[in-house]
Amino acid sequence: MSDLLDFDNDGEIVEPNTLVTILLPIAAIGATLLVRKIMDKGYEKVTGHEPPKASDPDQRTGRILLYAVATAAAVAVVNVAFDRMAAPKRVHSS
C-alpha cells in the first residue's frame, strides 16, 4: 500500500493539490484535442489529402492503421506529460 503514497521527510503523507487534481485532467483533454487537430492539419499539409478515416471504404487499411498509430502515439506522449505533472512530487531524504 505504501507504494501508492508519497511521504515527506517527517513521514507525513504528501497530498496532491486539489486545484491541480481538477484542472490537469481538463487541460489534458484540451491538449489531446489540440494534438489531434495538429496531426490532422499536418497530414493535410504533407499529403495534400484529408486524414484517413476508418469509415471511408476508399481508404487503404494500412494507411488508416498507420495514421491511427501515429495519432495514438502523439496523444499518449501528451497524456504521459500531464500525468507526470499531476503526480505528487517525491521528497528525497538527505
PyMOL commands that set and color helices and strands:
alter all, ss='L'
color gray80, all
select helices_A, chain A and resi 2-4+18-47+61-86
alter helices_A, ss='H'
color red, helices_A
deselect
rebuild
show_as cartoon
